[in-house]
Amino acid sequence: MTTLRLGTRKSLMAMTQSQLVADALSERTGHAVELVGVTTEGDVSKALLAQIGGTGVFVNGLRDKLLAGEVDFAVHSLKDLPTGPADGIALAATPRRDDPRDALCSASLATPRHPRGGPAKLADLPAGARVGTGSPRRVAQLRALRPDLEVVPIRGNADTRLRKVTDGELDAVVLAYAGLTRIGRLEAVAEVFEPDQMLPAPGQGSLALECRADREDLRAILGTVDDRSTRAAVTAERTVLAVLEAGCSAPVGAYASEEEQKLHLTAAVVAHDGSSQVRLSASGHRDEAEELGRDLAARLLGQGADQLMGERHIEPQ
């Protein structure tokens, strides 16, 4: 069988999740899969994502390789994908989603509840503690939960961010739990935030497999790892984002889960300073995921969500 060329970013996270996809495809189809590392704009810039184009900076380089025929398909973190269609590109599969929640990774701290010390939960961090994240969504929700904290903008891969905690530069960082699982760094997790505390980014925990739209044969092969429940959930979440015309620079969270073919969707827009938010939920059949997301976004806008999504970006350190 033909060896398939999988385009991926070169980071540990990207290579690890791409290898998981490669292994699953080989097991289900018998095709060998070769990983091809690609450097994207987001990998070389040290600016915050919102300052270099936001959503898409990790994606466009891989899409260029696809259209040029240099790779057969690409694997992305779904939350990095722009919500609009890309000419000549098809979203061929969304494999089964991993845990979508955010996680707090903190330094050891002695507290009355844990006098011997241990990784501090959010409630245990002292006033003025420095918590790092590069996501305006996380910034806004952290400020809503703990307005007394100092939220510090950071960039870099997971290991780089975790090192800022172990080196004492920061008291804690917030990262995606799924990513920490994939690279084997769960020992760093002090607390996992439930969606009612901190709504994930739309599509968080999910992967996206893209190929050229004219490759029907390849779309069928990649479709063997598609998960219908995941696709319905992330479609609803990303439709909210699309209707709101928001990207990674907007403090928008959304999460959908399925129970007996019924989707339960919650979305929120939070003021950048965490002082107010619009948060709504809706339910519907999974086959109507896009309509569900569209209707919920319209309700959010009707309650003033657009007024909370101003062009306010945090500056890099």
PyMOL commands that set and color helices and strands:
alter all, ss='L'
color gray80, all
select helices_A, chain A and resi 12-29+41-44+49-51+60-67+78-80+122-124+136-145+158-166+177-182+186-188+216-225+228-244+286-302+305-308
alter helices_A, ss='H'
color red, helices_A
select strands_A, chain A and resi 4-9+33-38+73-77+89-93+102-106+130-132+150-152+172-176+191-192+207-212+252-259+262-270+277-285
alter strands_A, ss='S'
color yellow, strands_A
deselect
rebuild
show_as cartoon
